[in-house]
Amino acid sequence: MNDFLFRKWFFCEISRTAGMWNRILLLSCCIWSAFLVRHSQGQQINIGAFFYDDELELEKEFMQVVEALNGPESEQTMRFFPVVKRLKSDDSSVAIQEQACDLVDNGVAAIFGPSAKAASDIVAVVCNSTGIPHLEFDVADEEHLEEKPNHQMTINLYPSQVILSKAYADIVQNFGWRKFTIVYDATDAKAAARLQDLLQLRELHNDVVRVRKFQKDEDYRVMWKSIRGERRVVLDCPPDMLLDVLNASTEFGQTGLYNHIFLTNLETYTDNIGELAADNETFGVNITAARLLLNPNPPAYSQPYGYVIQRNDMVVESNEPSRTLHHDLVHDALQLFVQSWRNASFFYPDRMQVPRITCDFAASGGRTWPMGRYLTRLMKGTSGVNSTNFRTSSLQFDEDGQRITFNIEVYDPLDGVGLAVWDPRGQITQLNVESKVQKKMIYRVATRIGPPYFDYNQTAVELNLTGNALYQGYAVDLIDAISQEVGFEYVFVPVADQQYGKQDKDTKQWNGIIGEIINNDAHMGICDLTITQARKTTVDFTVPFMQLGVSILAFKSEHTEKELTAFLMPFGDEVWIWILISLFVVTFLKTIVARIAQMDWENPHPCNPDPEVLENMWHIHNTGWLSVASIMTAGCDILPKSPQVRLFEATWWVFAIIIANSYTANLAAFLTNSKMEGSIGSLKDLSGQKKVKFGTIYGGSTYNLLAESNETVYRLAFTQMNNDDPSAYTKDNGEGVHRVQRNRGNYMFLMETTTLEYHKELHCNLRSVGEKFGEKHYAIAVPFGAEYRSSLSEAILKLSERGKLYDFKQRWWKNNKGEKCEEEVDPSATPDMNFEELRGIFYTLYVGILIAFLIGIIEFLVYVQQVALEERLTLKEAFVKEIMFVICVWNKKKPIAAGSPVSSLRTTPRRSLDKSLYRTPKSGRRIVLCCSSEEMREIPQSSGSRSGSSSAGKEKGQKEARL
């Protein structure tokens, strides 16, 4: 019985156990079937997002991108499910925290947003405490060091403000701006961060970089008025305020031609600036803006932003709704997360499960989601360079989750065409977009009337021509040649005040050509415009087209014919009178001293040891001749013997040498104009005297050179000009030239050497004094950052290489009136004396020779008359006979006929001969210094000697007769 009962229980238990296992097996089959069905449909990953009520377009973009990333349902292996939380603008941080915790409790794998409208970083803190990845797509506040530990899980796809600031600085530097104004919204706390590199320039260059702020709904005209005349503006303005701000600037000429405004807001494309250009006829400002460079081949499901798109250098209209930068960043954030999740699922398929964590659990010290941090590291290490999965190019992050790699496109917001691209290396690549329609611009060239650079063409004036044909000059030829090289049209605009450009000390406003450029009334300025430091702070210059200096313009004394007595000018009249008096007195006194000296009384017949008389040769004739020969440095063959006479003569020689050398030294100076013009040869000489006044153009480059220099000579010259009354300054070069001519040597003018050379060629009564000083350069003035400055400079260099600049100068500097001025004598060179200056000396020579000939002719005629009487010839026969002998210059011996005046000496008795010798002038006698016995024997015997005389008496008589 018990056995039966046991068996019955056993079989019942077995049956019950078998039923339980059947149920377990059935449940297992159901669970496995459910698992297979689950994986066949794909894993669902929840992703949370925050959007404000007015961000419906962003929310729509988020949903569409998620749907596009999931792909067709039949191909889904996993499915991303969006969980969106909407916020209100007045939601507090506590409300946002509750919403974030609700998303975490729902098992979201990531949280996107919210935008910059959120008042705090509470979402980042919640994600950091729970290990949930956090992706932002809007500009964030600058992250401080103490905040970084709370943002470990946050990644922001908006460009880093630090890198963005460097990009703006590089772009402005590439524009070539050296003076500009930064304008931004004072209520935007993030504006200073993205403009910090530009704002730092203001700290270094406060005079060239200015900063202005504005606030929403205030009168923007006050701000624009404070920078009136500024040509370069960096404007950081929200898109919804941009049109109002720019409209307010129209009244002050900021939207006119020649201005450039750079818009730094990356969402400028959302505002239609074309409306501003359409409503303003004078709109001509050059506006450029910055935006993130988009991938040229974006995903097919993504739409382009803006009203136009640019592909393959072609601008194409888009009918799609306007997109913003946030749309593209939301897309890239989703793409980044999904791509990272799929990569992680491939390597860790069993660990990539939906997180099961709550805020309360994490806050109580519980474990965070470990795969969240892994996903964050994957996203930070992602490189979006050359990837077609992202809308924006060059996607990279730093260890703090800040986007440090991106490209900025500089574009024209009026037509949406890109102009250049900035990359993270700081390089800017210009884009050549041939489809862009260039505005046809006619450049206004400011200048001033002032030949030879710019002047009226009198022929054109008579023909009533207008436009550029009305003018001529060096500047006209130069601009015309440059326009042909570069390819632009131009029109000359002479300034009304005829000034180069000077800043008023009180109003700080510039006049003249520089003022026209600053006030946006001209594209460029050209004339004899000098590059100065003051002008370079307000305008820019091309390479110089002319190099020059400063020199002194003076009056050249008119040429006057020298008097015949010009050679006497080295000495005054009283000097010449004293020389003549000294000559006569010395001659007389020398004769007296010589007659006193016994050594100067000599034997007239050296061969006669026992002379009857002694002779002194220092009579008036000889002493006068020796005195004149000494002072004329001619020398003489007769010299004194006695010591007293020699001392007397030596003293006279010292006087004669000094007089002769003094005359020679001063003769050239008195006979040449260059030495008689004056002693001023440099600015130092000019500033060191008071007789001759001098000046320059008031406020010109030469004026500034002297006023700002620390050179002693320059300061002395500037002080002397300031103290002159009436004023030594002029309004222009023409007035200065007229003043030099009018004062005829009592006024000199400091001016540029090139202009001075022109006026010297034009007026022969002008000359330059001294060497040039203060090197200067002429160039074309253009506004700061003018894009065409480099083209103008390149054209100038080409013209210089081809010799065109030299040809232009030769054409306009040479005197075209047919007159040729005398070449100016180099003051440092020894002057050449011409016949006009020395003709008095020649006339003196000719007169002396004429007088000598007249005396000789008179003596010859008297002699002919004596010959005619002695030889009983007619006067004519005697004249012919004697003149024929004179003409025969080769005959050195003259025969003496009997009865002639010479032959009669032989028959003269001794006593009468001695008497005749005494009466005969010494100039007509021959003194025999020595006679040998052989010479005495060769003396011919006289046929007329008396026979009763002894032989000794005959010889003595013959010698005396011969003497």
ZAMARGU-4260 file (C-alpha; in steps of 0.2 Angstrom, whole numbers, plus 5000, padded with zeros to 4 digits):
<rodrens>
0) 5000/5000/5000 | 5014/5012/5004 | 5023/5007/4989 | 5008/5010/4979 | 5006/5027/4986
5) 5024/5032/4984 | 5024/5027/4966 | 5008/5037/4963 | 5017/5052/4971 | 5032/5050/4961
10) 5024/5049/4945 | 5013/5065/4949 | 5029/5074/4953 | 5037/5069/4937 | 5022/5074/4928
15) 5022/5091/4936 | 5041/5093/4934 | 5039/5089/4915 | 5025/5102/4914 | 5036/5115/4922
20) 5051/5112/4910 | 5039/5113/4896 | 5033/5129/4901 | 5051/5135/4904 | 5055/5129/4886
25) 5040/5138/4879 | 5045/5154/4888 | 5063/5153/4882 | 5057/5150/4864 | 5046/5166/4866
30) 5060/5176/4873 | 5072/5171/4859 | 5059/5174/4846 | 5056/5191/4854 | 5075/5194/4854
35) 5077/5189/4835 | 5062/5200/4831 | 5070/5215/4841 | 5087/5214/4832 | 5078/5212/4815
40) 5070/5228/4818 | 5086/5237/4824 | 5092/5244/4841 | 5083/5260/4847 | 5095/5274/4853
45) 5086/5289/4861 | 5095/5306/4858 | 5088/5321/4867 | 5088/5339/4861 | 5083/5356/4868
50) 5075/5370/4857 | 5067/5386/4861 | 5049/5390/4856 | 5056/5402/4842 | 5068/5388/4835
55) 5055/5378/4826 | 5066/5378/4810 | 5081/5371/4820 | 5069/5358/4828 | 5063/5353/4811
60) 5081/5352/4804 | 5085/5341/4819 | 5071/5329/4815 | 5075/5328/4797 | 5093/5325/4799
65) 5089/5311/4811 | 5077/5303/4799 | 5090/5305/4785 | 5104/5297/4796 | 5092/5282/4800
70) 5090/5278/4782 | 5077/5266/4775 | 5068/5256/4788 | 5072/5240/4779 | 5091/5243/4780
75) 5091/5249/4798 | 5101/5239/4810 | 5099/5253/4824 | 5087/5267/4825 | 5090/5284/4833
80) 5075/5291/4841 | 5074/5310/4844 | 5067/5315/4861 | 5065/5334/4860 | 5062/5346/4875
85) 5055/5363/4871 | 5061/5378/4882 | 5054/5395/4884 | 5064/5411/4885 | 5060/5414/4903
90) 5065/5396/4909 | 5076/5397/4923 | 5091/5386/4926 | 5081/5375/4938 | 5068/5371/4925
95) 5081/5367/4912 | 5090/5355/4924 | 5073/5346/4927 | 5071/5344/4909 | 5089/5338/4907
100) 5087/5325/4921 | 5071/5319/4913 | 5080/5316/4897 | 5093/5306/4906 | 5080/5296/4915
105) 5073/5292/4898 | 5089/5284/4893 | 5096/5296/4880 | 5113/5292/4873 | 5117/5311/4870
110) 5110/5328/4873 | 5110/5342/4859 | 5108/5360/4864 | 5102/5371/4870 | 5107/5387/4860
115) 5116/5402/4867 | 5099/5409/4873 | 5101/5398/4889 | 5107/5408/4904 | 5118/5395/4911
120) 5128/5379/4908 | 5117/5368/4918 | 5115/5355/4904 | 5134/5353/4902 | 5135/5351/4921
125) 5121/5337/4921 | 5129/5328/4907 | 5146/5329/4915 | 5139/5321/4931 | 5130/5307/4922
130) 5143/5303/4908 | 5131/5308/4894 | 5139/5316/4879 | 5134/5334/4877 | 5135/5343/4859
135) 5132/5361/4857 | 5130/5370/4840 | 5130/5389/4846 | 5143/5401/4852 | 5147/5399/4870
140) 5154/5410/4883 | 5173/5410/4885 | 5177/5395/4896 | 5187/5399/4912 | 5199/5387/4919
145) 5189/5383/4934 | 5174/5378/4923 | 5183/5366/4913 | 5181/5351/4925 | 5162/5353/4923
150) 5163/5353/4904 | 5172/5336/4901 | 5158/5329/4891 | 5154/5344/4881 | 5159/5347/4863
155) 5155/5363/4854 | 5154/5363/4835 | 5154/5382/4834 | 5171/5389/4830 | 5182/5394/4845
160) 5181/5412/4849 | 5200/5413/4851 | 5204/5405/4834 | 5190/5416/4826 | 5198/5432/4833
165) 5214/5427/4825 | 5206/5424/4808 | 5198/5441/4809 | 5215/5449/4812 | 5223/5440/4798
170) 5209/5445/4786 | 5210/5463/4791 | 5229/5463/4789 | 5227/5455/4772 | 5216/5470/4767
175) 5231/5481/4770 | 5221/5491/4783 | 5233/5501/4794 | 5219/5513/4801 | 5201/5507/4804
180) 5187/5508/4817 | 5180/5493/4826 | 5161/5494/4829 | 5152/5481/4839 | 5136/5479/4850
185) 5139/5484/4868 | 5126/5472/4874 | 5134/5457/4866 | 5145/5449/4880 | 5154/5438/4867
190) 5159/5451/4855 | 5174/5456/4864 | 5181/5438/4864 | 5179/5436/4845 | 5187/5453/4842
195) 5201/5452/4855 | 5215/5451/4843 | 5209/5467/4834 | 5206/5476/4850 | 5223/5473/4856
200) 5229/5483/4841 | 5220/5498/4848 | 5231/5496/4864 | 5246/5498/4853 | 5240/5510/4840
205) 5227/5520/4848 | 5229/5534/4835 | 5225/5523/4820 | 5213/5509/4828 | 5197/5516/4836
210) 5183/5507/4844 | 5165/5512/4845 | 5150/5504/4853 | 5131/5504/4850 | 5116/5497/4859
215) 5100/5491/4851 | 5086/5503/4848 | 5097/5518/4851 | 5101/5532/4839 | 5115/5524/4828
220) 5118/5541/4820 | 5128/5547/4835 | 5140/5533/4834 | 5142/5535/4815 | 5145/5554/4817
225) 5159/5551/4829 | 5169/5542/4815 | 5163/5552/4801 | 5176/5551/4787 | 5182/5534/4792
230) 5185/5523/4777 | 5188/5506/4785 | 5176/5499/4797 | 5175/5482/4806 | 5157/5480/4810
235) 5151/5466/4822 | 5132/5467/4822 | 5118/5454/4824 | 5109/5451/4808 | 5093/5457/4814
240) 5100/5474/4818 | 5112/5476/4802 | 5100/5485/4791 | 5096/5498/4804 | 5114/5501/4808
245) 5119/5503/4790 | 5105/5514/4786 | 5110/5526/4799 | 5127/5528/4792 | 5121/5534/4775
250) 5118/5551/4781 | 5137/5552/4785 | 5143/5545/4769 | 5149/5528/4775 | 5139/5519/4762
255) 5146/5529/4748 | 5160/5525/4736 | 5178/5522/4742 | 5173/5514/4759 | 5175/5497/4765
260) 5165/5488/4779 | 5170/5471/4785 | 5156/5461/4793 | 5162/5448/4806 | 5145/5440/4811
265) 5145/5423/4803 | 5127/5424/4800 | 5126/5440/4790 | 5119/5430/4775 | 5102/5429/4784
270) 5099/5447/4781 | 5096/5453/4764 | 5108/5468/4762 | 5103/5469/4744 | 5088/5479/4750
275) 5099/5493/4757 | 5108/5494/4740 | 5092/5495/4731 | 5084/5509/4741 | 5100/5520/4741
280) 5105/5527/4724 | 5122/5533/4731 | 5126/5516/4738 | 5143/5511/4733 | 5152/5504/4749
285) 5163/5489/4747 | 5155/5476/4759 | 5163/5460/4763 | 5158/5447/4776 | 5164/5431/4784
290) 5156/5414/4785 | 5161/5396/4788 | 5166/5388/4772 | 5154/5374/4767 | 5159/5358/4760
295) 5158/5360/4741 | 5150/5342/4740 | 5138/5342/4754 | 5126/5327/4758 | 5112/5325/4746
300) 5099/5327/4760 | 5106/5344/4766 | 5100/5360/4759 | 5111/5375/4756 | 5110/5391/4766
305) 5106/5409/4761 | 5097/5415/4746 | 5111/5410/4733 | 5123/5396/4732 | 5140/5395/4724
310) 5146/5379/4715 | 5160/5378/4702 | 5162/5397/4703 | 5144/5399/4697 | 5131/5409/4707
315) 5114/5400/4707 | 5098/5406/4714 | 5090/5395/4728 | 5071/5394/4731 | 5073/5385/4747
320) 5070/5393/4763 | 5084/5403/4771 | 5096/5392/4781 | 5107/5398/4795 | 5124/5393/4802
325) 5115/5384/4816 | 5106/5372/4803 | 5123/5366/4797 | 5130/5365/4814 | 5115/5354/4820
330) 5118/5343/4805 | 5136/5341/4809 | 5133/5338/4827 | 5121/5324/4823 | 5132/5317/4810
335) 5147/5317/4822 | 5138/5308/4836 | 5130/5295/4824 | 5146/5292/4816 | 5155/5289/4833
340) 5141/5278/4839 | 5142/5267/4824 | 5161/5266/4826 | 5160/5261/4844 | 5146/5248/4840
345) 5158/5240/4828 | 5172/5238/4840 | 5161/5235/4856 | 5144/5228/4850 | 5140/5220/4867
350) 5144/5236/4877 | 5135/5249/4866 | 5118/5248/4875 | 5106/5262/4880 | 5112/5269/4896
355) 5102/5265/4912 | 5106/5279/4924 | 5097/5293/4933 | 5102/5310/4939 | 5098/5305/4957
360) 5109/5290/4956 | 5123/5299/4948 | 5121/5314/4961 | 5122/5302/4975 | 5140/5296/4970
365) 5134/5282/4959 | 5143/5276/4943 | 5141/5286/4927 | 5139/5279/4910 | 5156/5273/4905
370) 5153/5272/4886 | 5148/5290/4886 | 5166/5296/4890 | 5172/5284/4877 | 5160/5291/4864
375) 5166/5309/4869 | 5184/5304/4866 | 5179/5297/4849 | 5171/5313/4844 | 5185/5324/4850
380) 5197/5314/4840 | 5186/5314/4824 | 5194/5323/4809 | 5182/5330/4797 | 5195/5336/4784
385) 5190/5332/4766 | 5175/5322/4773 | 5159/5324/4763 | 5148/5319/4778 | 5149/5336/4786
390) 5142/5352/4780 | 5156/5363/4786 | 5174/5358/4782 | 5189/5355/4793 | 5181/5348/4808
395) 5193/5346/4823 | 5192/5349/4842 | 5205/5351/4856 | 5205/5342/4872 | 5192/5354/4880
400) 5179/5350/4866 | 5182/5367/4857 | 5182/5367/4838 | 5199/5373/4833 | 5199/5369/4815
405) 5188/5377/4802 | 5189/5388/4786 | 5182/5405/4785 | 5176/5411/4768 | 5177/5430/4764
410) 5163/5434/4752 | 5152/5448/4745 | 5135/5447/4754 | 5127/5457/4740 | 5128/5443/4728
415) 5135/5429/4739 | 5151/5426/4729 | 5166/5420/4738 | 5182/5431/4737 | 5195/5422/4748
420) 5197/5408/4760 | 5206/5409/4777 | 5213/5392/4784 | 5219/5388/4801 | 5237/5391/4796
425) 5233/5409/4794 | 5235/5408/4775 | 5222/5417/4764 | 5219/5411/4747 | 5211/5422/4734
430) 5197/5415/4724 | 5195/5419/4705 | 5177/5419/4702 | 5175/5424/4684 | 5156/5424/4685
435) 5156/5438/4697 | 5150/5454/4689 | 5162/5468/4693 | 5155/5486/4695 | 5161/5498/4682
440) 5170/5511/4692 | 5177/5528/4686 | 5191/5533/4697 | 5191/5551/4703 | 5209/5558/4703
445) 5211/5573/4715 | 5225/5585/4710 | 5229/5603/4710 | 5234/5616/4696 | 5253/5617/4696
450) 5264/5616/4681 | 5273/5605/4675 | 5263/5592/4684 | 5245/5598/4680 | 5239/5613/4671
455) 5226/5619/4659 | 5228/5615/4640 | 5226/5632/4632 | 5221/5625/4616 | 5208/5614/4624
460) 5201/5630/4633 | 5200/5639/4617 | 5191/5625/4609 | 5179/5624/4624 | 5184/5606/4627
465) 5178/5597/4643 | 5184/5582/4654 | 5201/5575/4654 | 5206/5584/4637 | 5205/5600/4646
470) 5222/5596/4656 | 5240/5593/4652 | 5256/5589/4661 | 5267/5576/4669 | 5253/5569/4680
475) 5241/5568/4666 | 5253/5558/4655 | 5257/5547/4670 | 5239/5543/4675 | 5235/5539/4657
480) 5249/5527/4655 | 5245/5519/4672 | 5226/5517/4666 | 5232/5508/4650 | 5243/5496/4660
485) 5230/5492/4674 | 5214/5495/4664 | 5202/5508/4672 | 5194/5524/4668 | 5197/5540/4677
490) 5192/5558/4678 | 5203/5572/4685 | 5195/5583/4700 | 5206/5598/4704 | 5204/5603/4722
495) 5195/5619/4726 | 5208/5626/4739 | 5223/5621/4728 | 5232/5613/4743 | 5242/5598/4745
500) 5235/5592/4762 | 5238/5599/4779 | 5229/5595/4795 | 5221/5609/4805 | 5227/5609/4823
505) 5211/5613/4830 | 5198/5603/4820 | 5210/5589/4816 | 5203/5590/4798 | 5213/5588/4782
510) 5212/5600/4767 | 5218/5599/4750 | 5221/5583/4740 | 5223/5572/4756 | 5206/5579/4763
515) 5198/5574/4747 | 5204/5556/4749 | 5199/5555/4767 | 5182/5562/4764 | 5178/5549/4751
520) 5178/5562/4737 | 5192/5554/4727 | 5200/5537/4724 | 5218/5544/4722 | 5228/5560/4722
525) 5243/5565/4711 | 5253/5580/4708 | 5270/5585/4716 | 5263/5576/4732 | 5277/5572/4744
530) 5276/5556/4755 | 5277/5562/4774 | 5274/5553/4790 | 5259/5564/4795 | 5251/5560/4778
535) 5255/5541/4779 | 5244/5540/4795 | 5229/5545/4786 | 5231/5539/4768 | 5242/5526/4759
540) 5254/5529/4745 | 5260/5519/4730 | 5279/5516/4726 | 5287/5533/4722 | 5287/5539/4704
545) 5300/5552/4707 | 5315/5555/4719 | 5320/5572/4724 | 5327/5584/4737 | 5325/5602/4743
550) 5336/5616/4736 | 5337/5635/4736 | 5330/5645/4721 | 5338/5662/4719 | 5338/5676/4707
555) 5352/5677/4694 | 5359/5694/4691 | 5356/5700/4673 | 5372/5700/4662 | 5380/5717/4661
560) 5394/5721/4649 | 5411/5724/4658 | 5419/5741/4657 | 5435/5743/4647 | 5444/5746/4664
565) 5437/5729/4671 | 5454/5723/4673 | 5458/5737/4685 | 5443/5732/4697 | 5454/5721/4709
570) 5460/5737/4716 | 5451/5753/4720 | 5455/5769/4712 | 5464/5775/4727 | 5475/5760/4727
575) 5480/5763/4709 | 5484/5781/4713 | 5495/5776/4727 | 5504/5763/4717 | 5508/5777/4703
580) 5513/5789/4717 | 5524/5776/4725 | 5532/5771/4707 | 5537/5789/4704 | 5543/5793/4721
585) 5553/5777/4722 | 5561/5781/4705 | 5566/5798/4710 | 5573/5792/4727 | 5582/5778/4719
590) 5591/5789/4707 | 5597/5800/4722 | 5603/5786/4732 | 5612/5778/4717 | 5621/5795/4714
595) 5626/5796/4732 | 5633/5778/4731 | 5651/5778/4725 | 5651/5760/4719 | 5638/5764/4705
600) 5650/5776/4697 | 5660/5766/4684 | 5673/5768/4670 | 5665/5771/4654 | 5680/5763/4645
605) 5686/5747/4654 | 5701/5745/4643 | 5707/5762/4647 | 5715/5761/4665 | 5716/5780/4666
610) 5699/5787/4662 | 5696/5805/4662 | 5678/5803/4668 | 5667/5791/4678 | 5649/5787/4673
615) 5633/5782/4683 | 5620/5772/4673 | 5606/5775/4687 | 5598/5790/4679 | 5579/5793/4679
620) 5577/5782/4663 | 5585/5767/4670 | 5578/5768/4688 | 5561/5770/4681 | 5563/5755/4670
625) 5569/5744/4684 | 5555/5750/4695 | 5541/5746/4682 | 5549/5730/4677 | 5550/5724/4696
630) 5532/5728/4699 | 5527/5719/4683 | 5538/5704/4687 | 5546/5706/4671 | 5564/5707/4677
635) 5579/5718/4671 | 5597/5715/4665 | 5604/5730/4675 | 5606/5729/4693 | 5613/5740/4707
640) 5630/5736/4715 | 5631/5747/4731 | 5623/5739/4747 | 5611/5754/4750 | 5604/5754/4733
645) 5602/5735/4733 | 5593/5736/4750 | 5582/5750/4743 | 5578/5739/4728 | 5574/5723/4738
650) 5562/5733/4749 | 5553/5738/4733 | 5553/5720/4726 | 5544/5714/4742 | 5531/5728/4739
655) 5530/5723/4720 | 5527/5705/4724 | 5513/5708/4736 | 5504/5720/4724 | 5506/5708/4709
660) 5500/5693/4718 | 5485/5702/4726 | 5480/5708/4709 | 5481/5691/4701 | 5472/5682/4715
665) 5457/5695/4714 | 5456/5697/4695 | 5446/5681/4691 | 5434/5684/4705 | 5430/5702/4699
670) 5429/5697/4681 | 5416/5682/4683 | 5398/5683/4688 | 5398/5668/4699 | 5410/5675/4711
675) 5402/5692/4712 | 5385/5686/4715 | 5387/5684/4733 | 5394/5672/4747 | 5378/5661/4750
680) 5381/5643/4745 | 5370/5633/4756 | 5356/5633/4769 | 5369/5636/4782 | 5375/5651/4774
685) 5358/5657/4771 | 5352/5655/4789 | 5368/5663/4795 | 5364/5680/4787 | 5350/5693/4789
690) 5351/5703/4772 | 5343/5690/4761 | 5326/5684/4766 | 5320/5666/4762 | 5304/5656/4764
695) 5294/5641/4758 | 5276/5635/4756 | 5267/5636/4772 | 5262/5619/4778 | 5270/5610/4764
700) 5282/5596/4765 | 5298/5607/4766 | 5289/5617/4780 | 5286/5601/4790 | 5304/5595/4786
705) 5311/5611/4794 | 5298/5612/4808 | 5300/5594/4814 | 5319/5592/4812 | 5331/5592/4826
710) 5346/5598/4815 | 5353/5614/4821 | 5353/5622/4803 | 5335/5617/4800 | 5329/5624/4816
715) 5339/5640/4814 | 5331/5642/4796 | 5314/5638/4803 | 5315/5651/4817 | 5322/5664/4805
720) 5307/5662/4793 | 5295/5663/4807 | 5302/5679/4813 | 5302/5688/4796 | 5290/5702/4794
725) 5281/5702/4782 | 5279/5683/4781 | 5292/5673/4772 | 5279/5660/4768 | 5269/5658/4752
730) 5254/5649/4747 | 5261/5639/4732 | 5277/5637/4722 | 5271/5650/4709 | 5270/5664/4722
735) 5287/5659/4728 | 5295/5660/4711 | 5287/5677/4707 | 5293/5684/4724 | 5311/5678/4720
740) 5310/5687/4703 | 5302/5703/4710 | 5315/5705/4724 | 5330/5703/4712 | 5342/5694/4724
745) 5335/5700/4741 | 5323/5684/4743 | 5327/5666/4740 | 5314/5652/4740 | 5316/5634/4747
750) 5307/5621/4735 | 5309/5604/4728 | 5323/5601/4716 | 5312/5594/4702 | 5300/5609/4702
755) 5315/5621/4704 | 5323/5613/4688 | 5307/5616/4679 | 5306/5635/4684 | 5325/5637/4679
760) 5321/5630/4662 | 5306/5642/4661 | 5315/5657/4668 | 5333/5661/4663 | 5335/5674/4677
765) 5333/5660/4690 | 5347/5649/4697 | 5349/5636/4711 | 5361/5638/4726 | 5370/5624/4735
770) 5367/5606/4735 | 5350/5597/4738 | 5346/5592/4756 | 5331/5582/4764 | 5328/5567/4752
775) 5309/5566/4747 | 5298/5556/4736 | 5283/5559/4725 | 5269/5546/4725 | 5251/5543/4721
780) 5240/5544/4737 | 5226/5531/4739 | 5214/5527/4753 | 5220/5515/4767 | 5217/5497/4761
785) 5213/5502/4743 | 5214/5486/4733 | 5220/5494/4718 | 5236/5501/4726 | 5247/5486/4722
790) 5241/5487/4704 | 5246/5506/4703 | 5263/5502/4711 | 5266/5488/4699 | 5261/5499/4684
795) 5273/5513/4690 | 5288/5500/4691 | 5284/5494/4674 | 5284/5512/4667 | 5300/5515/4676
800) 5309/5500/4669 | 5304/5505/4651 | 5310/5523/4653 | 5293/5531/4652 | 5295/5541/4667
805) 5311/5548/4661 | 5303/5552/4644 | 5288/5561/4653 | 5300/5572/4663 | 5311/5576/4648
810) 5295/5581/4639 | 5288/5593/4652 | 5304/5600/4660 | 5313/5606/4645 | 5310/5624/4639
815) 5298/5623/4624 | 5298/5641/4620 | 5314/5640/4609 | 5324/5649/4622 | 5340/5642/4629
820) 5347/5648/4645 | 5365/5650/4648 | 5372/5635/4657 | 5374/5638/4675 | 5392/5639/4681
825) 5398/5627/4694 | 5402/5638/4709 | 5415/5626/4715 | 5424/5626/4698 | 5437/5638/4692
830) 5428/5650/4681 | 5433/5653/4663 | 5436/5671/4658 | 5431/5677/4640 | 5436/5691/4629
835) 5423/5702/4635 | 5430/5701/4653 | 5448/5704/4647 | 5446/5715/4633 | 5453/5730/4643
840) 5469/5721/4644 | 5470/5718/4626 | 5465/5736/4622 | 5479/5742/4633 | 5491/5731/4624
845) 5485/5737/4607 | 5486/5755/4613 | 5504/5753/4619 | 5510/5745/4603 | 5501/5758/4593
850) 5510/5772/4603 | 5527/5763/4601 | 5524/5762/4582 | 5519/5780/4581 | 5535/5785/4590
855) 5545/5773/4578 | 5537/5780/4563 | 5540/5798/4568 | 5559/5794/4572 | 5560/5785/4555
860) 5553/5800/4545 | 5565/5812/4554 | 5579/5800/4549 | 5573/5799/4531 | 5574/5817/4530
865) 5592/5818/4537 | 5597/5804/4524 | 5589/5814/4510 | 5599/5830/4515 | 5616/5821/4517
870) 5614/5811/4501 | 5606/5824/4491 | 5591/5814/4487 | 5573/5818/4486 | 5562/5814/4501
875) 5553/5801/4491 | 5569/5792/4485 | 5576/5792/4503 | 5560/5785/4510 | 5559/5771/4497
880) 5578/5767/4499 | 5576/5766/4518 | 5559/5757/4518 | 5566/5744/4506 | 5580/5741/4518
885) 5568/5739/4533 | 5557/5727/4523 | 5572/5716/4520 | 5572/5708/4537 | 5585/5695/4533
890) 5598/5708/4530 | 5607/5711/4547 | 5621/5723/4541 | 5618/5741/4535 | 5631/5750/4524
895) 5636/5767/4529 | 5638/5779/4515 | 5650/5794/4516 | 5642/5810/4522 | 5629/5800/4531
900) 5624/5804/4549 | 5634/5789/4555 | 5649/5791/4544 | 5652/5808/4549 | 5658/5802/4566
905) 5674/5795/4558 | 5680/5813/4553 | 5675/5821/4569 | 5690/5827/4579 | 5694/5819/4595
910) 5689/5833/4606 | 5673/5836/4597 | 5670/5817/4597 | 5672/5817/4616 | 5660/5831/4617
915) 5647/5823/4606 | 5649/5807/4616 | 5645/5816/4631 | 5630/5824/4623 | 5624/5807/4615
920) 5611/5798/4625 | 5617/5782/4633 | 5604/5773/4624 | 5612/5777/4608 | 5630/5772/4613
925) 5638/5755/4615 | 5649/5752/4630 | 5664/5741/4627 | 5667/5731/4642 | 5683/5723/4637
930) 5695/5723/4622 | 5709/5711/4618 | 5725/5716/4608 | 5718/5705/4593 | 5701/5714/4594
935) 5710/5731/4594 | 5720/5726/4579 | 5704/5721/4569 | 5697/5738/4571 | 5698/5746/4554
940) 5708/5762/4552 | 5699/5778/4548 | 5703/5785/4530 | 5699/5803/4536 | 5713/5803/4550
945) 5725/5817/4550 | 5743/5811/4543 | 5752/5821/4556 | 5746/5811/4571 | 5756/5797/4578
950) 5750/5779/4577 | 5745/5778/4595 | 5735/5793/4593 | 5727/5786/4577 | 5722/5770/4586
955) 5715/5779/4600 | 5705/5790/4589 | 5699/5776/4579 | 5692/5767/4594 | 5684/5783/4601
960) 5677/5786/4584 | 5670/5768/4583 | 5663/5770/4600
</rodrens>
